[in-house]
């Protein structure tokens, strides 16, 4: 097993030998790129994203494409294997590096199939990002799970469906990709189109550090110092009487109300109090005393919430879509607000929610 230092040395040598654009600028510039990458989540050798499987000694096939560079190369077919599938488990401690994106297979990729089954084409530079930032589930999975069931009957056949974290690409495609659970009879915003200079992931995120480059945002949206304070829609969507903040504040306001409604519904209708943890898998747990506080020994599969009804699962799924997309205010705010609003509206049929103060975008 090569050490990170040896891998980086080999990477530098390989790129220089290949005459890469970075190498053409001199080894010092290439080193700068590598340092940028090491500072990113993609290059973090200690991240749980790349160390979770260390004890097992390999990253399983269904996780390898996004949690190991060899797995991603396998998925691309850049190693000569069939493209679009991972053929075998991948190496541990192998973060997503240069060889993931700087291959002809990655450059030629134009179409990615989302968890909903929708094939998004003509993606250009967004394609490689979409592969791993599309989530693992979609609203379609929720629809299939609850098909034919009484909306408010607890069913042992149901369990929480998790979109997975970092599903920004899927969210950006809105109703075109169906990342969220979309309620029947409702219309939803499609792909979020901004301006030509902010049309791809790399237009807003530095390709190597992955950090958001906010200068362009603030130069157009003048009068704010924080991108979260930006809004182009001026309704009071969360009904708090304040539309002066950014659209991020409206999303957080609806998200907080949805959590309260989920807890009320679980206790009053499903008959089993519920609480959420952003870090404990599978996120929703039994809360016997109903105080909303979870102790460390309650964050595990034995205490997972199991009193799901279709209505509760639909709302909880959309809550997680918002919770695991902290940048949703930039990726597709209208779609996210619609999902949260409609989830609240559904729960309001059984528990008290003041929908009269809310505005649907």
Phi, psi and omega in degrees: 000121181287144175284160176304320181297316179295321178299316182293318178300316179296322179297314179300315181297318182295316181293321178294317180297327181280352181069042182294159177306322180294318181297326181297338180273358179107153184298326179300314178297320178297319177299323178297318178299317181295319178298319176301313181298318180296335179278354184265168175295329180293330184255012184276101182295341183263358183296145175301333180299334183242356181245353185304328186259014184302319181296324179285334177089359178198154177268123184297159185306317185284354178243345192297325185302326185249351184242017176197129180301317176301326177293321179292318178298322176299314181298319179293336187081014181289346177264011180092357179276177179293130180285148175091357178219157173255127187272338183201161178304156185243170183290145173280168177052038179235083183294170181286111186240198186304317184293347178288322186252333185261061173227160179297326180296319178291318181294329183274349183295128181233340186230136178226134177269124181279166178303336177288348184094354179284128176267113179269120182250174180054042185278341180057228183294345179281347189298308184295327178293320183295328181309313186256354180244037178252001183078183180243348181223171178218172176299334178298325179295323177293315179303315181293322183293326185259003185305126176081001183268153171295129187303329187242018178261128177295134181229130177291347180280347183263145171216165183296138176251122188251123180295338185089165182271165175065035182267041185296322181295313180300319179296322183296334180277353175052224183295342177291332180250345176058046177293319181271166173279118183256121185289139180303141178084358180254150174256147185228149179296143178270211182303134181278117178252125180257242179244159183306327182280355177226053186257347181233165178303315183287348174291329184253331180252130173303131187297337184253318177276338186069002179291149178286130178266100191275350185303316180297322179297311186286338178288332178268315180270076185284154179098357177236154179248352182228131182299336179289348179270000181280141170207143175245355174243131194247019177283160175269080189288332180264001172070022181268003179082003182235112177247021184274335182280182179286170179295336176301320180295324178294320179295314179297323179297315178293322181297318178296319178294323179295321178297317178299319181291323177298316180295319179296316181296316181301317181287317189272329184253309180284339176080018180213111181303148185230152173215156186244142171232128181288341184250343182266125179273135008262041165079314178254130187228161173294142181229077190308321181270358174067021182267357179079001181255132180247133177272158182308322182284356177263355184264078180190169183304322180302331182256016180299147180290132184230008182259052185281138166248161177305316182296320180292318180296318179300313182292319181294322177300313180292327175299317180292325176304316179288316184297325182266011176231068182298341176263017182301334180296338178258332186277323175185073186298321183295315180298317181294318177297321179295317179299315182293316180300312184290330175294318176296317180300319178296313180294332181294346176289342182235337178228164185286118175221128182278080181288341182298337181269354185261147178241129178268126181287000000 
